[in-house]
Amino acid sequence: MARGSRNRLKISGPILIAGGGIGGLAAALALAKRGFRSLVLEQAPEFKEVGAGIQLGPNSWRCLRALGVEPAVKQLAVFPKALIMRDGVSGEEVASIPLGDFEARFGAPYALIHRADLLNALLDAAKTSPLIALETSRQVKGFEDDGSKVSVVTVDGKRYQGPALIGADGLWSTIRAQLLGDGPPRVAGHITYRAVLPTSEVPEHLRHWDMVLWAGPKCHMVYYRLRGGELFNLVAVFHSNRYEEGWNSYGDPQELHERFEGTCADVKRMLKKIAEWRMWVLCDREPIQEWSKGRVTLLGDAAHPMLQYLAQGAGMSLEDSLCLARCLEEAESVEEAFLAYPQARYLRTGRVQLSARLYGEFYHADGVRRDLRNDYVKNLGYEGLAWIYDYAP
């Protein structure tokens, strides 16, 4: 039963959460903060994040603070000195945003962290909570909502019941497919290659303590330090018609180098340092206004998948978790809470989804568009993204 003097909603049994990634664990922690029990069902044999680096803006950091994991994350994060954009063709510095007064302006820092480190910080906190139960190797196959409870069945035949179900099962959400039936995600026509490189292998003149983005024609590369500076995270993105469903395929280095043929020597030098890449086909969806029905709702990429160009996928999941928990605390029924939650979120998440698409074209501009972009970015500063960073849970 929910605890706390402010809770009007009294429910028995744990709220079921499908998916034990960043969003699912954040939801469990947010619910626990409000006195609600939860059961996290993760399909993999262990709680594990695929990928490497992740950027945490001030809005994300405030969420981590609210979830009680700020100290643990702070020990593992890197705090860059500046956000830098360079022209990937000429090599010139287009803009540099010093982060010295960034925290004073927004009340929270800009941080870089390994996805696995962030997940582990959330997981460690979840393990210490008596209100959170965790199970692995539990892939949810479907659910039934009878109006008083939700039952889920897993691929291995296990059955669970709870007062509500949160689908935090990502881009290819099984819960969304049954709940909304709106087909597969939209393929963006962009591909991401990711890899990590020991700092000792990075050319000395490129060993910045900055987050650096090199913008090129129909491509861009980002790199920054992780794990106290011992690693560099490299992300290379380019336009391609290639499509492979799912995540974590091996990339083709030859295709990568062909797509970056027109870039400057430093970009090519960094890309040649990597022998093995992991590949993701980028997908998103059109923004929607409602992603709840009855006692079932969606969270994070299951609700509003977005392209990576604003580095806000994880941030929106963290924000979702705190908003959802607050809606449950303030409502008189699960159904009421699950109606209020997307209404509180859809304009913001939709704006990020559509803005991320725009920034993808912005980074990959060529010709006159490239010149206009460079002129625009020189005067942008971080106030251009204050609408994202000023958000407080």
C-alpha positions in Angstrom: 0.0 0.0 0.0 1.2 3.5 -0.8 2.6 5.3 2.3 2.8 8.9 3.2 0.4 11.5 4.5 -0.1 13.1 1.1 -1.1 9.9 -0.7 -4.8 9.8 -1.6 -4.3 6.7 -3.8 -4.3 3.5 -1.8 -3.3 0.4 -3.8 -2.3 -3.1 -2.9 0.5 -5.0 -4.5 3.5 -3.8 -6.5 3.1 -1.7 -9.7 4.6 -3.8 -12.5 7.3 -2.2 -14.6 8.3 -3.9 -17.9 11.9 -3.0 -18.6 14.9 -2.6 -16.4 16.9 0.1 -18.2 17.4 3.6 -17.1 13.7 4.5 -17.4 12.4 1.4 -15.7 14.8 1.7 -12.7 14.2 5.4 -12.4 10.5 4.8 -12.4 10.9 2.3 -9.6 13.0 4.7 -7.5 10.5 7.6 -8.1 7.6 5.4 -7.0 9.5 4.3 -3.9 10.1 8.0 -3.0 6.3 8.4 -3.0 5.8 5.2 -1.0 4.7 2.9 -3.8 5.9 -0.7 -4.3 7.1 -1.9 -7.7 8.3 -5.0 -9.4 10.7 -4.5 -12.3 10.7 -7.3 -14.9 13.9 -7.2 -17.1 14.0 -9.4 -20.2 17.8 -9.9 -20.1 19.7 -12.2 -17.8 21.1 -9.2 -16.0 20.5 -5.5 -15.7 22.8 -4.1 -18.4 23.0 -1.0 -20.7 24.1 -1.4 -24.3 26.2 1.5 -25.6 28.8 3.7 -24.2 28.6 7.4 -23.3 25.6 9.5 -22.4 25.3 13.2 -21.9 23.4 14.6 -18.9 22.1 18.1 -19.1 21.0 20.1 -16.0 17.4 18.9 -16.3 18.7 15.2 -16.2 20.9 16.0 -13.3 18.1 17.5 -11.3 16.1 14.3 -11.8 19.1 12.2 -10.5 19.2 14.5 -7.5 15.5 14.0 -6.9 15.9 10.2 -7.2 18.7 10.3 -4.5 21.5 9.0 -6.8 23.4 12.3 -7.4 26.4 11.4 -5.1 26.9 8.0 -6.8 26.7 9.4 -10.3 29.0 12.3 -9.4 31.8 9.9 -8.6 31.5 8.3 -12.0 30.8 11.3 -14.3 33.1 13.6 -16.2 32.4 17.3 -16.2 33.6 18.9 -19.5 35.1 22.4 -19.6 33.2 23.4 -22.7 30.8 22.3 -25.4 32.5 22.8 -28.7 31.3 22.6 -32.3 33.7 22.4 -35.2 33.2 22.4 -38.9 33.9 18.9 -40.0 35.1 19.9 -43.4 37.3 22.9 -42.6 38.2 21.9 -39.1 37.5 25.5 -37.8 36.0 26.1 -34.4 32.5 27.3 -35.0 31.4 27.8 -31.4 32.6 27.1 -27.9 30.4 27.3 -24.9 32.4 27.5 -21.6 30.8 25.6 -18.8 32.5 27.4 -16.0 29.4 29.3 -15.0 26.9 26.8 -16.4 26.1 25.2 -13.1 25.5 28.7 -11.5 23.1 29.6 -14.3 21.1 26.3 -14.3 21.6 25.1 -10.7 23.0 21.8 -12.0 26.0 20.7 -14.1 26.5 19.3 -17.6 28.0 15.8 -17.2 29.2 12.9 -19.3 29.0 9.3 -18.1 29.1 5.8 -19.3 25.6 4.3 -19.7 26.6 1.3 -17.7 27.8 3.5 -14.8 24.5 5.4 -14.8 22.5 2.2 -14.8 24.5 0.7 -12.0 24.0 3.8 -9.9 20.3 3.5 -10.3 20.4 -0.3 -9.8 22.4 0.0 -6.6 19.9 2.4 -5.2 17.0 0.2 -6.2 18.5 -2.8 -4.5 18.6 -1.0 -1.2 14.9 -0.1 -1.3 12.5 -2.5 0.5 9.8 -1.2 -1.9 11.5 -2.4 -5.1 11.7 -6.0 -6.3 13.8 -6.9 -9.3 13.7 -9.9 -11.6 15.7 -10.8 -14.6 15.1 -13.1 -17.6 11.4 -12.0 -17.5 10.5 -10.9 -21.0 6.9 -9.7 -20.9 4.8 -11.1 -23.8 1.5 -9.5 -23.1 -0.9 -8.1 -20.5 -4.6 -8.1 -19.5 -6.3 -5.1 -17.8 -9.6 -6.2 -16.2 -10.3 -2.8 -14.7 -9.2 -3.7 -11.2 -5.8 -5.1 -11.8 -3.3 -5.8 -14.6 -1.9 -9.3 -15.3 1.2 -9.9 -17.4 2.6 -13.1 -18.8 6.2 -13.6 -19.7 7.7 -15.6 -22.6 8.7 -18.4 -20.1 5.1 -18.7 -18.9 5.4 -16.7 -15.6 2.3 -14.7 -14.6 2.3 -11.6 -12.4 -0.5 -9.3 -11.2 -0.4 -5.7 -10.0 -2.6 -2.6 -9.7 -0.9 -1.0 -12.7 1.6 -1.6 -15.5 4.3 0.7 -16.8 5.8 -0.1 -20.2 9.4 1.1 -20.0 10.6 -1.5 -22.6 12.1 0.9 -25.1 11.8 1.7 -28.8 10.5 -1.7 -29.8 8.0 -1.8 -26.9 5.9 -4.9 -26.6 3.6 -3.0 -24.2 3.1 -0.2 -26.7 2.4 -2.6 -29.6 -0.5 -4.1 -27.6 -1.7 -0.9 -26.0 -1.7 1.4 -29.1 -1.1 -0.9 -32.1 0.4 1.9 -34.1 3.0 -0.1 -36.0 6.8 0.0 -36.0 9.0 3.1 -35.3 9.9 5.5 -38.1 13.3 4.9 -39.6 15.2 8.2 -39.8 17.6 7.3 -42.5 20.6 7.9 -40.2 22.9 5.4 -38.7 25.0 5.7 -35.6 28.4 4.0 -35.0 29.6 3.9 -31.4 33.0 2.9 -29.9 35.3 3.6 -27.0 39.0 4.3 -27.3 41.7 4.4 -24.6 42.8 8.0 -24.0 46.4 6.9 -24.6 45.5 6.2 -28.3 43.9 9.6 -28.9 46.3 12.1 -30.6 47.6 14.4 -28.0 46.3 17.6 -29.6 42.8 16.1 -29.5 42.8 15.0 -25.8 40.3 17.7 -24.7 38.3 17.8 -21.5 35.5 19.1 -23.7 32.5 17.6 -25.5 33.4 18.2 -29.1 31.1 17.8 -32.1 32.4 17.9 -35.7 29.5 18.8 -38.1 29.9 17.6 -41.7 27.8 17.2 -44.8 25.3 14.4 -44.0 27.5 13.3 -41.1 28.9 14.3 -37.8 31.2 12.9 -35.1 31.1 13.5 -31.4 33.8 12.6 -28.8 34.3 13.1 -25.1 35.9 11.6 -22.1 34.5 8.9 -19.8 35.4 7.2 -16.6 37.6 9.8 -15.1 39.2 10.5 -18.5 40.6 7.0 -19.1 38.4 6.5 -22.1 37.1 8.5 -25.0 33.6 7.9 -26.3 33.3 8.2 -30.1 29.9 8.6 -31.9 29.8 8.8 -35.7 26.5 9.5 -37.4 25.8 9.5 -41.2 22.9 9.3 -43.6 22.2 5.9 -45.0 19.4 3.8 -46.4 20.7 0.7 -44.7 18.3 -0.8 -42.2 18.6 -3.6 -39.6 16.0 -3.9 -37.0 17.1 -3.8 -33.4 20.2 -2.6 -31.7 23.8 -3.5 -31.2 24.8 -4.8 -34.6 28.4 -4.6 -35.8 29.2 -1.7 -38.1 31.1 -1.7 -41.4 34.2 0.4 -41.1 34.5 0.7 -44.9 31.1 2.2 -45.1 31.9 4.6 -42.3 35.1 5.9 -43.9 33.3 6.3 -47.2 30.6 8.5 -45.6 33.2 10.7 -43.9 35.5 11.0 -47.0 34.8 14.7 -47.3 35.8 15.6 -43.7 39.0 17.1 -42.4 42.1 15.2 -41.3 41.4 15.2 -37.6 38.0 13.6 -38.0 39.4 10.9 -40.3 42.4 10.4 -37.9 40.0 9.7 -34.9 37.8 7.4 -36.9 40.7 5.3 -38.1 41.7 4.6 -34.5 38.7 2.3 -34.1 38.8 -1.2 -35.6 35.4 -2.4 -34.3 32.2 -0.4 -34.1 28.7 -1.0 -32.8 25.9 0.1 -35.1 22.4 1.5 -34.4 19.8 2.4 -37.0 18.2 5.6 -35.7 14.4 5.6 -35.3 11.8 7.7 -33.7 8.0 8.2 -33.8 5.6 11.0 -34.4 4.6 12.7 -31.1 1.3 11.6 -29.6 -0.9 13.2 -27.0 -2.0 10.1 -25.1 0.0 6.9 -24.2 -2.1 5.5 -21.4 -5.2 3.3 -21.4 -6.9 2.2 -18.2 -4.2 0.9 -15.8 -1.4 0.7 -18.4 0.9 3.5 -19.4 4.2 4.0 -21.2 7.5 5.7 -20.2 10.6 6.9 -22.0 11.3 5.6 -25.5 8.2 3.4 -25.3 6.1 6.6 -25.1 8.1 9.1 -27.1 11.2 7.7 -28.9 13.5 10.5 -30.2 16.6 10.9 -32.3 19.8 11.5 -30.3 20.6 15.0 -31.5 19.6 16.8 -28.4 21.0 14.1 -26.1 17.7 14.0 -24.2 16.5 10.4 -24.5 17.5 9.4 -21.0 16.6 12.9 -19.6 13.0 12.5 -20.8 12.8 9.1 -19.2 14.1 10.5 -15.9 11.6 13.3 -16.1 8.8 10.9 -17.0 9.5 8.8 -13.9 9.2 11.7 -11.5 6.1 13.1 -13.1 4.4 9.7 -13.2 5.1 9.1 -9.5 3.8 12.5 -8.6 0.6 11.9 -10.6 0.0 8.7 -8.8 0.5 10.3 -5.4 -2.0 13.1 -6.2 -4.7 11.1 -7.9 -7.6 9.2 -6.5 -7.3 6.3 -8.9 -4.7 4.7 -11.1 -6.8 5.6 -14.2 -6.9 9.2 -13.2 -3.1 9.3 -12.6 -2.4 7.6 -16.0 -4.6 10.2 -17.8 -2.9 13.1 -16.1 0.6 11.9 -16.6 0.9 12.2 -20.5 -1.1 15.4 -20.4 1.6 16.9 -18.2 4.4 15.6 -20.5 3.3 15.4 -24.1 4.0 19.0 -25.2 7.5 18.9 -23.7 8.4 15.5 -25.0 6.9 16.2 -28.4 8.9 19.4 -28.7 12.1 17.5 -28.0 11.2 14.8 -30.5 10.6 17.3 -33.3 13.6 19.6 -32.3 15.9 16.6 -32.3 14.9 15.9 -35.9 15.6 19.5 -36.8 19.0 19.4 -35.1 19.9 16.3 -37.1 19.5 18.3 -40.3 21.2 21.2 -38.7 24.4 19.2 -37.8 24.5 17.6 -41.3 24.0 20.8 -43.4 26.0 21.4 -46.6 26.4 24.3 -49.0 24.6 27.5 -48.1 22.8 25.7 -45.2 26.2 24.9 -43.7 27.3 28.6 -43.9 24.0 29.7 -42.4 24.4 27.1 -39.6 27.9 28.2 -38.7 26.8 31.9 -38.5 23.9 31.0 -36.4 25.7 28.8 -34.0 28.4 31.4 -33.3 25.8 33.5 -31.5 23.7 30.7 -30.0 25.2 30.1 -26.6 23.5 27.8 -24.1 20.5 30.0 -23.7 19.2 28.6 -26.9 18.6 25.3 -25.0 17.4 26.9 -21.8 13.9 25.7 -22.5 15.3 22.1 -22.0 17.8 22.8 -19.2 15.6 25.0 -17.0 13.0 22.2 -16.4 12.8 21.1 -12.8 11.0 17.9 -11.7 
